[in-house]
Amino acid sequence: MTERAKQSESKPAPAMKPATPQISARRVELQSPFIQIVARDVMFAPGEAVQTYHAVEQADYVSILALTPDRKIPLVRQYRPAIERFTWELPAGLVDDEEDPAESARRELEEETGLRAVAVHALGTAFACPGRLGNRIHSFFVETGAPPPDFQAEPGMEVKYLTEDDLLQATAAGDISAQLQVGTLLQALLRGHLSPSRLFSAPENPAIRR
């Protein structure tokens, strides 16, 4: 056997790239003013049977980690019918049609807390839940003016201001209810927008109460 033949025999065959799944059909099976249930027929490889997957299609989210001049961070408490309980969350909302996500962040922040944005910093965009949701979440760090003294929260909502340490403590305790917003907090930390005195690995005295 020649040297070339030996090398050819010992060299592994190049890995075959998996076929790109093909969407053979899309259809809306349920629609409301806010969401659609979309069915997709997917063929993962040529000759395989088609499988149907369902997903929720809706507007993109914005999630806002805001910081006031005295370095306080607002949280919003509200009732969420989907889980039948009150939650503490960062200010957040939906992107309106044809609206820039940064403008959505400004709008939602002022609506929910009364705070006006001074500077808006994009933290990144990710898919909210690729297994079931077709929308994205746009995270922002926002420097704000001082909280307005006469602000009245919407009925059923409450606004509370935490220090950076208190927010991390509440997150470690599991008191921030929306897991997507923990990603917003992490992005702000990684980009150096927050300067906590330490990181919390275990709950201590709760900063907020459910």
KEVONU-863997 format. One record per atom (N, C-alpha, C): residue in one letter; chain; atom name; x, y, z. Coordinates in steps of 0.1 Angstrom, whole numbers, plus 5000, padded with zeros to 4 digits. Atoms other than C-alpha are relative to their C-alpha. Last residue first. Layout:
// KEVONU-863997
aa,ch,at,east,north,up
A,A,CA,X,Y,Z;
...
***
This chain:
// KEVONU-863997
aa,ch,at,east,north,up
R,A,N,5010,5003,5010;
R,A,CA,4560,5390,5481;
R,A,C,4986,5002,5005;
R,A,N,5009,5010,4995;
R,A,CA,4582,5409,5504;
R,A,C,4990,4997,4989;
I,A,N,5014,4998,5003;
I,A,CA,4612,5429,5493;
I,A,C,4992,4988,5004;
A,A,N,5002,4986,5003;
A,A,CA,4647,5433,5506;
A,A,C,4986,5004,4995;
P,A,N,5007,4996,5013;
P,A,CA,4646,5400,5523;
P,A,C,4999,5014,4998;
N,A,N,5012,4993,4997;
N,A,CA,4672,5396,5551;
N,A,C,4993,5004,4987;
E,A,N,4998,4995,4986;
E,A,CA,4698,5371,5539;
E,A,C,4986,5006,5004;
P,A,N,5009,4990,4995;
P,A,CA,4694,5349,5508;
P,A,C,5004,5004,5014;
A,A,N,5011,5006,4992;
A,A,CA,4725,5331,5496;
A,A,C,4991,5011,5005;
S,A,N,5001,5014,5004;
S,A,CA,4752,5337,5470;
S,A,C,4989,4993,5008;
F,A,N,5007,5008,4990;
F,A,CA,4751,5375,5471;
F,A,C,4998,4986,4995;
L,A,N,5010,5009,5006;
L,A,CA,4776,5395,5451;
L,A,C,4994,4991,5011;
R,A,N,4997,5015,5000;
R,A,CA,4794,5424,5468;
R,A,C,4990,4993,4992;
S,A,N,4988,5002,4991;
S,A,CA,4795,5462,5471;
S,A,C,5004,4986,5000;
P,A,N,5004,5005,4986;
P,A,CA,4774,5465,5440;
P,A,C,5012,4998,5009;
S,A,N,4988,5001,4992;
S,A,CA,4787,5487,5411;
S,A,C,4996,4995,5014;
L,A,N,5003,5001,4985;
L,A,CA,4762,5485,5383;
L,A,C,5013,4998,5007;
H,A,N,5009,4990,4997;
H,A,CA,4767,5496,5346;
H,A,C,4996,5001,5015;
G,A,N,4994,4990,4990;
G,A,CA,4799,5476,5343;
G,A,C,4990,5011,5003;
R,A,N,4996,4988,5007;
R,A,CA,4788,5457,5311;
R,A,C,5005,5012,5009;
L,A,N,4989,5003,5009;
L,A,CA,4787,5424,5328;
L,A,C,5006,5012,4993;
L,A,N,4988,5002,4991;
L,A,CA,4765,5438,5356;
L,A,C,5013,4997,4991;
A,A,N,4996,4987,4995;
A,A,CA,4740,5453,5331;
A,A,C,5013,4998,5009;
Q,A,N,4994,4992,5011;
Q,A,CA,4739,5420,5311;
Q,A,C,5005,5014,5006;
L,A,N,4987,5006,5003;
L,A,CA,4733,5400,5343;
L,A,C,5007,5008,4990;
L,A,N,4991,4996,4989;
L,A,CA,4704,5423,5353;
L,A,C,5015,4995,4998;
T,A,N,4998,4986,5002;
T,A,CA,4688,5419,5319;
T,A,C,5010,5005,5011;
G,A,N,4990,4998,5011;
G,A,CA,4693,5382,5322;
G,A,C,5003,5014,4997;
V,A,N,4987,5003,4994;
V,A,CA,4675,5382,5355;
V,A,C,5011,5001,4990;
Q,A,N,4994,4988,4995;
Q,A,CA,4648,5399,5336;
Q,A,C,5012,4998,5008;
L,A,N,4995,4992,5011;
L,A,CA,4640,5368,5316;
L,A,C,5007,5013,5005;
Q,A,N,4986,5005,5003;
Q,A,CA,4636,5349,5348;
Q,A,C,5006,5007,4989;
A,A,N,4998,5003,5015;
A,A,CA,4606,5370,5357;
A,A,C,5014,4996,4997;
S,A,N,5009,5011,5004;
S,A,CA,4597,5367,5395;
S,A,C,5003,4996,4985;
I,A,N,5002,4994,5013;
I,A,CA,4625,5387,5411;
I,A,C,4993,4989,4992;
D,A,N,5012,4991,4999;
D,A,CA,4621,5373,5447;
D,A,C,4997,5008,4987;
G,A,N,5011,5004,5009;
G,A,CA,4643,5343,5441;
G,A,C,4988,5009,5000;
A,A,N,5010,5006,4992;
A,A,CA,4665,5350,5472;
A,A,C,4988,4995,4991;
A,A,N,4995,5012,4994;
A,A,CA,4695,5356,5450;
A,A,C,4990,4993,5008;
T,A,N,4998,5010,5011;
T,A,CA,4675,5381,5430;
T,A,C,5005,4987,5005;
A,A,N,5013,5005,5003;
A,A,CA,4664,5399,5462;
A,A,C,5000,4990,4988;
Q,A,N,5004,5009,4990;
Q,A,CA,4700,5401,5473;
Q,A,C,4986,4994,4997;
L,A,N,4993,5013,5001;
L,A,CA,4711,5414,5440;
L,A,C,4995,4991,5011;
L,A,N,5005,5007,5012;
L,A,CA,4684,5441,5441;
L,A,C,5007,4986,4998;
D,A,N,5014,5006,4997;
D,A,CA,4692,5450,5477;
D,A,C,4995,4993,4988;
D,A,N,4998,5012,4991;
D,A,CA,4729,5454,5468;
D,A,C,4987,4994,5003;
E,A,N,4994,5011,5008;
E,A,CA,4721,5477,5439;
E,A,C,5001,4988,5008;
T,A,N,4986,4998,5003;
T,A,CA,4698,5498,5462;
T,A,C,5005,4988,4991;
L,A,N,4990,5008,4992;
L,A,CA,4661,5492,5459;
L,A,C,5014,5006,4996;
Y,A,N,4986,4998,5004;
Y,A,CA,4632,5515,5449;
Y,A,C,5010,4992,5009;
K,A,N,4991,5000,4989;
K,A,CA,4596,5503,5451;
K,A,C,5014,5002,4995;
V,A,N,4986,4998,5004;
V,A,CA,4567,5509,5427;
V,A,C,5009,5001,5013;
E,A,N,4992,4993,4990;
E,A,CA,4533,5495,5433;
E,A,C,5014,5001,4995;
M,A,N,4985,5001,5001;
M,A,CA,4506,5485,5408;
M,A,C,5007,5008,5011;
G,A,N,4996,5014,4999;
G,A,CA,4469,5477,5413;
G,A,C,5015,4998,4999;
P,A,N,5007,5008,4990;
P,A,CA,4458,5511,5400;
P,A,C,5004,4985,5000;
E,A,N,5013,5005,5005;
E,A,CA,4485,5527,5380;
E,A,C,4993,4992,5010;
A,A,N,5000,5012,5008;
A,A,CA,4512,5543,5401;
A,A,C,4986,4996,4995;
Q,A,N,5010,5010,4995;
Q,A,CA,4508,5579,5412;
Q,A,C,5001,4988,4991;
F,A,N,5004,5011,5009;
F,A,CA,4538,5602,5407;
F,A,C,4990,4991,5007;
D,A,N,5014,5001,5001;
D,A,CA,4538,5634,5428;
D,A,C,4995,4988,4991;
P,A,N,5006,5002,4987;
P,A,CA,4574,5633,5440;
P,A,C,4985,4998,4999;
P,A,N,5009,4989,4998;
P,A,CA,4588,5626,5405;
P,A,C,4993,4998,5013;
P,A,N,5014,5004,5000;
P,A,CA,4617,5602,5408;
P,A,C,4991,5012,5003;
A,A,N,5005,5003,4987;
A,A,CA,4650,5620,5399;
A,A,C,4985,4995,5000;
G,A,N,5000,4989,4991;
G,A,CA,4662,5618,5364;
G,A,C,4995,4995,5013;
T,A,N,5012,4992,4999;
T,A,CA,4671,5585,5347;
T,A,C,5002,5013,5008;
E,A,N,4997,4990,4990;
E,A,CA,4700,5564,5335;
E,A,C,4988,5010,5000;
V,A,N,5004,4986,5002;
V,A,CA,4686,5535,5315;
V,A,C,5004,5009,5012;
F,A,N,4997,4994,4987;
F,A,CA,4700,5500,5311;
F,A,C,4998,5015,4997;
F,A,N,4995,4986,5000;
F,A,CA,4681,5483,5283;
F,A,C,5005,5003,5015;
S,A,N,4997,4996,4987;
S,A,CA,4671,5447,5274;
S,A,C,5008,5014,4999;
H,A,N,4990,4990,5002;
H,A,CA,4653,5438,5242;
H,A,C,5003,5006,5014;
I,A,N,5000,4990,4989;
I,A,CA,4633,5406,5245;
I,A,C,5012,5009,4998;
R,A,N,4987,4998,4994;
R,A,CA,4624,5386,5214;
R,A,C,4999,5010,5012;
N,A,N,4996,4986,4999;
N,A,CA,4593,5370,5200;
N,A,C,5013,5001,5007;
G,A,N,4993,4995,5012;
G,A,CA,4585,5336,5186;
G,A,C,5006,5014,5002;
L,A,N,5003,4986,5003;
L,A,CA,4577,5319,5219;
L,A,C,5008,5004,4988;
R,A,N,5015,4998,5001;
R,A,CA,4575,5281,5226;
R,A,C,4996,5014,4995;
G,A,N,5007,5012,5002;
G,A,CA,4610,5265,5224;
G,A,C,4985,5003,4998;
P,A,N,5000,5006,5014;
P,A,CA,4629,5297,5216;
P,A,C,4991,4988,4999;
C,A,N,5001,5014,4997;
C,A,CA,4618,5314,5249;
C,A,C,4999,4992,4987;
A,A,N,5006,5001,4986;
A,A,CA,4624,5352,5250;
A,A,C,5000,4985,5004;
F,A,N,5013,5006,5001;
F,A,CA,4648,5353,5220;
F,A,C,4995,4997,5014;
A,A,N,4999,5014,5000;
A,A,CA,4677,5377,5227;
A,A,C,4985,4995,4998;
T,A,N,5013,5006,5004;
T,A,CA,4685,5413,5223;
T,A,C,5001,4985,4999;
G,A,N,5000,5012,5009;
G,A,CA,4713,5432,5239;
G,A,C,4986,4995,4998;
L,A,N,4992,5011,4994;
L,A,CA,4722,5457,5266;
L,A,C,5000,4987,4992;
A,A,N,5005,5014,5004;
A,A,CA,4711,5488,5248;
A,A,C,5009,4990,5006;
H,A,N,4989,5008,5004;
H,A,CA,4720,5520,5268;
H,A,C,4994,4986,4996;
V,A,N,5004,5014,5002;
V,A,CA,4694,5547,5272;
V,A,C,5011,4992,4994;
A,A,N,4991,5007,5009;
A,A,CA,4704,5581,5287;
A,A,C,4995,4986,4999;
V,A,N,4990,4990,5003;
V,A,CA,4682,5607,5305;
V,A,C,5010,4994,4989;
A,A,N,4987,5004,5004;
A,A,CA,4651,5586,5307;
A,A,C,5009,5012,4996;
R,A,N,4997,4996,5013;
R,A,CA,4621,5600,5326;
R,A,C,5015,4996,4997;
L,A,N,4986,4996,5003;
L,A,CA,4609,5582,5356;
L,A,C,5002,5004,4986;
G,A,N,4999,4985,5000;
G,A,CA,4571,5582,5363;
G,A,C,5014,5005,4997;
T,A,N,4993,4995,4989;
T,A,CA,4574,5545,5373;
T,A,C,5000,5015,5001;
E,A,N,5001,5009,4988;
E,A,CA,4551,5524,5351;
E,A,C,5006,5007,5013;
E,A,N,5013,5004,4997;
E,A,CA,4543,5549,5323;
E,A,C,4999,4993,5014;
E,A,N,5008,4989,4995;
E,A,CA,4577,5565,5324;
E,A,C,4986,4997,5004;
L,A,N,4994,4996,4988;
L,A,CA,4596,5532,5321;
L,A,C,4992,5012,5006;
E,A,N,5004,5009,4989;
E,A,CA,4572,5519,5295;
E,A,C,5005,5005,5013;
R,A,N,5014,4998,4998;
R,A,CA,4577,5550,5272;
R,A,C,4995,4991,5012;
R,A,N,5002,4987,4994;
R,A,CA,4615,5551,5275;
R,A,C,4985,5001,5004;
A,A,N,4994,5000,4987;
A,A,CA,4618,5514,5269;
A,A,C,4997,5013,5007;
S,A,N,5009,5008,4992;
S,A,CA,4594,5515,5239;
S,A,C,5005,5000,5015;
E,A,N,5012,4991,4997;
E,A,CA,4615,5543,5225;
E,A,C,4990,4993,5009;
A,A,N,4995,4990,4990;
A,A,CA,4646,5521,5228;
A,A,C,4989,5010,5004;
P,A,N,5000,5005,4987;
P,A,CA,4626,5493,5211;
P,A,C,5005,5009,5011;
D,A,N,4986,5004,4997;
D,A,CA,4619,5514,5181;
D,A,C,5000,4995,5014;
E,A,N,4994,4992,4990;
E,A,CA,4581,5515,5174;
E,A,C,5015,4994,5002;
E,A,N,4992,4990,5006;
E,A,CA,4566,5503,5141;
E,A,C,5008,5008,5010;
D,A,N,4998,5001,5014;
D,A,CA,4539,5484,5160;
D,A,C,5009,5011,4995;
D,A,N,5011,4997,5009;
D,A,CA,4543,5488,5197;
D,A,C,5004,4998,4986;
V,A,N,4997,4991,5010;
V,A,CA,4570,5470,5217;
V,A,C,4988,5003,4991;
L,A,N,5000,5004,5014;
L,A,CA,4556,5454,5247;
L,A,C,5004,5011,4991;
G,A,N,5013,4999,5008;
G,A,CA,4563,5460,5284;
G,A,C,5002,4995,4986;
A,A,N,4999,5008,5012;
A,A,CA,4589,5461,5312;
A,A,C,4987,5003,4992;
P,A,N,5009,4994,5009;
P,A,CA,4598,5478,5345;
P,A,C,5002,4993,4986;
L,A,N,4995,4988,5006;
L,A,CA,4618,5453,5365;
L,A,C,4989,5006,4991;
E,A,N,4992,5001,5012;
E,A,CA,4597,5428,5383;
E,A,C,5006,5013,4997;
W,A,N,4991,4988,5000;
W,A,CA,4581,5420,5416;
W,A,C,5008,4998,4987;
T,A,N,4985,5002,5003;
T,A,CA,4552,5396,5411;
T,A,C,5007,5013,5002;
F,A,N,4993,4987,5002;
F,A,CA,4516,5392,5424;
F,A,C,5015,4997,4998;
R,A,N,4993,4995,4988;
R,A,CA,4499,5359,5418;
R,A,C,5006,5013,4997;
E,A,N,5009,4998,4989;
E,A,CA,4476,5340,5395;
E,A,C,5007,5004,5013;
I,A,N,4995,5009,4989;
I,A,CA,4504,5327,5371;
I,A,C,4992,5002,5013;
A,A,N,4995,5012,5006;
A,A,CA,4488,5340,5339;
A,A,C,5005,4990,5011;
P,A,N,5011,5011,5000;
P,A,CA,4467,5365,5359;
P,A,C,5006,4987,4994;
R,A,N,4998,5007,5013;
R,A,CA,4499,5385,5368;
R,A,C,4989,4989,4999;
Y,A,N,5006,5013,5000;
Y,A,CA,4492,5410,5396;
Y,A,C,5001,4994,4986;
Q,A,N,5013,5000,5007;
Q,A,CA,4516,5439,5399;
Q,A,C,4995,4985,5000;
R,A,N,5008,5011,4995;
R,A,CA,4547,5450,5418;
R,A,C,4987,5000,4993;
V,A,N,5014,4998,5001;
V,A,CA,4572,5472,5399;
V,A,C,4993,4987,5005;
L,A,N,5007,5013,5002;
L,A,CA,4608,5475,5408;
L,A,C,4986,5003,5000;
P,A,N,5014,5003,4998;
P,A,CA,4629,5507,5405;
P,A,C,4995,4986,4997;
I,A,N,5006,5007,5011;
I,A,CA,4666,5509,5410;
I,A,C,4986,4997,5002;
K,A,N,5011,5009,4997;
K,A,CA,4683,5534,5432;
K,A,C,4994,4994,4988;
R,A,N,4996,5015,5002;
R,A,CA,4717,5549,5424;
R,A,C,4990,4991,5007;
D,A,N,4995,5005,4988;
D,A,CA,4710,5584,5438;
D,A,C,5002,4985,5000;
P,A,N,4988,4993,4996;
P,A,CA,4708,5598,5403;
P,A,C,5006,4996,5013;
T,A,N,5002,4986,4997;
T,A,CA,4683,5571,5394;
T,A,C,5013,5007,5004;
L,A,N,4992,4995,4988;
L,A,CA,4692,5538,5378;
L,A,C,4997,5015,5001;
A,A,N,4999,4985,5000;
A,A,CA,4668,5519,5354;
A,A,C,5008,5003,5013;
L,A,N,4994,4998,4987;
L,A,CA,4670,5482,5345;
L,A,C,5004,5015,5000;
I,A,N,4992,4988,4997;
I,A,CA,4645,5480,5317;
I,A,C,5005,4999,5014;
S,A,N,4997,5002,4986;
S,A,CA,4630,5449,5299;
S,A,C,5010,5011,5004;
V,A,N,4989,4992,4995;
V,A,CA,4614,5454,5265;
V,A,C,5001,4998,5015;
Y,A,N,5000,4994,4986;
Y,A,CA,4593,5426,5250;
Y,A,C,5011,5011,5001;
D,A,N,4988,5001,4992;
D,A,CA,4586,5418,5213;
D,A,C,4999,5007,5014;
A,A,N,4991,4989,5001;
A,A,CA,4550,5416,5201;
A,A,C,5013,4997,5008;
Q,A,N,5005,4988,4994;
Q,A,CA,4533,5382,5199;
Q,A,C,5011,5011,4999;
E,A,N,4994,4988,5007;
E,A,CA,4536,5348,5183;
E,A,C,4994,5012,5007;
V,A,N,5007,4988,4998;
V,A,CA,4530,5317,5205;
V,A,C,5007,5012,4993;
A,A,N,4993,4989,4993;
A,A,CA,4543,5285,5191;
A,A,C,4991,5012,5002;
H,A,N,5008,4988,4997;
H,A,CA,4530,5251,5180;
H,A,C,5008,5010,5007;
Y,A,N,4996,4993,4988;
Y,A,CA,4550,5224,5163;
Y,A,C,4992,5012,5001;
T,A,N,5006,4987,4998;
T,A,CA,4537,5198,5138;
T,A,C,5004,5006,5013;
Q,A,N,5004,4998,4986;
Q,A,CA,4559,5170,5126;
Q,A,C,4995,5014,5002;
V,A,N,5001,4986,4995;
V,A,CA,4563,5159,5090;
V,A,C,4995,5000,5014;
A,A,N,5014,4995,4999;
A,A,CA,4574,5124,5084;
A,A,C,5000,5014,5005;
E,A,N,5006,5002,4986;
E,A,CA,4610,5119,5073;
E,A,C,4986,5005,5000;
G,A,N,5006,5013,4999;
G,A,CA,4619,5116,5036;
G,A,C,4994,4997,5013;
P,A,N,5007,5005,5012;
P,A,CA,4643,5144,5035;
P,A,C,4995,4986,5003;
A,A,N,4991,5006,5009;
A,A,CA,4653,5154,5071;
A,A,C,4992,4995,4988;
F,A,N,4987,4998,4995;
F,A,CA,4637,5176,5098;
F,A,C,5011,4994,4991;
M,A,N,4993,5012,5004;
M,A,CA,4604,5181,5081;
M,A,C,5015,5001,5003;
V,A,N,4986,5000,5002;
V,A,CA,4584,5207,5100;
V,A,C,5005,4986,4996;
D,A,N,4997,5014,5004;
D,A,CA,4548,5216,5099;
D,A,C,5014,5000,4996;
R,A,N,4990,5002,5010;
R,A,CA,4544,5249,5118;
R,A,C,5002,4985,4997;
A,A,N,4996,5014,5003;
A,A,CA,4513,5258,5138;
A,A,C,5010,5000,4989;
V,A,N,4996,5004,5014;
V,A,CA,4509,5294,5150;
V,A,C,5005,4986,5000;
I,A,N,4994,5014,4999;
I,A,CA,4490,5304,5182;
I,A,C,5003,4996,4985;
Q,A,N,5004,5010,5010;
Q,A,CA,4486,5342,5179;
Q,A,C,5006,4986,5004;
I,A,N,4992,5012,5004;
I,A,CA,4488,5367,5207;
I,A,C,4994,4993,4988;
F,A,N,4986,4999,4996;
F,A,CA,4476,5402,5218;
F,A,C,5009,4988,4995;
P,A,N,4994,4987,5003;
P,A,CA,4442,5409,5203;
P,A,C,5015,5001,5003;
S,A,N,5006,4990,4991;
S,A,CA,4435,5372,5202;
S,A,C,5006,5013,4997;
Q,A,N,4996,4986,5000;
Q,A,CA,4442,5346,5175;
Q,A,C,4992,5008,5010;
L,A,N,5007,4993,4990;
L,A,CA,4441,5308,5174;
L,A,C,5005,5014,5000;
E,A,N,5010,5008,4995;
E,A,CA,4452,5283,5147;
E,A,C,4991,5007,5011;
V,A,N,5005,4995,4987;
V,A,CA,4473,5305,5126;
V,A,C,4988,4992,5004;
R,A,N,5014,4996,4999;
R,A,CA,4490,5285,5098;
R,A,C,4997,5005,5014;
R,A,N,5002,4992,4988;
R,A,CA,4525,5277,5086;
R,A,C,4985,5004,5000;
A,A,N,5012,4992,4999;
A,A,CA,4534,5250,5061;
A,A,C,5000,5007,5013;
S,A,N,5008,5002,5011;
S,A,CA,4564,5230,5048;
S,A,C,4987,5008,5000;
I,A,N,5014,4996,4996;
I,A,CA,4590,5244,5071;
I,A,C,4991,4998,4988;
Q,A,N,5008,4992,5009;
Q,A,CA,4622,5226,5062;
Q,A,C,4986,5002,5005;
P,A,N,5015,5003,5000;
P,A,CA,4648,5214,5086;
P,A,C,4992,5010,4991;
T,A,N,5008,4990,4994;
T,A,CA,4684,5221,5075;
T,A,C,4985,4996,5000;
A,A,N,5009,4992,5009;
A,A,CA,4701,5189,5068;
A,A,C,4993,5010,5007;
P,A,N,5014,5004,5000;
P,A,CA,4728,5179,5092;
P,A,C,4992,5009,4991;
K,A,N,5009,4991,4993;
K,A,CA,4763,5187,5081;
K,A,C,4986,4995,5000;
M,A,N,5010,4995,5008;
M,A,CA,4783,5156,5071;
M,A,C,4991,5010,5008;
A,A,N,5013,5001,4994;
A,A,CA,4815,5151,5090;
A,A,C,4990,5006,4990;
P,A,N,5005,4987,4995;
P,A,CA,4845,5147,5067;
P,A,C,4986,4998,5005;
A,A,N,5008,4993,5010;
A,A,CA,4857,5111,5064;
A,A,C,4994,5013,5006;
P,A,N,5014,5002,4999;
P,A,CA,4884,5101,5088;
P,A,C,4992,5008,4990;
K,A,N,5007,4987,4998;
K,A,CA,4919,5099,5076;
K,A,C,4985,4998,5001;
S,A,N,5001,4996,4986;
S,A,CA,4934,5065,5082;
S,A,C,4993,5013,5002;
E,A,N,5007,5010,4993;
E,A,CA,4927,5050,5047;
E,A,C,4998,5005,5015;
S,A,N,5014,4999,5003;
S,A,CA,4937,5082,5029;
S,A,C,4992,4990,5008;
Q,A,N,5005,4988,4994;
Q,A,CA,4970,5083,5048;
Q,A,C,4985,5002,4997;
K,A,N,5000,5002,4985;
K,A,CA,4977,5047,5040;
K,A,C,4994,5012,5006;
A,A,N,5011,5009,4997;
A,A,CA,4968,5052,5003;
A,A,C,4998,4998,5015;
R,A,N,5012,4992,5002;
R,A,CA,4991,5082,5001;
R,A,C,4988,4992,5003;
E,A,N,5002,4991,4989;
E,A,CA,5019,5061,5017;
E,A,C,4987,5009,4999;
T,A,N,4992,4988,5000;
T,A,CA,5014,5034,4991;
T,A,C,4997,5009,5012;
M,A,N,5009,4988,5000;
M,A,CA,5000,5000,5000;
M,A,C,5009,5012,5000;
***
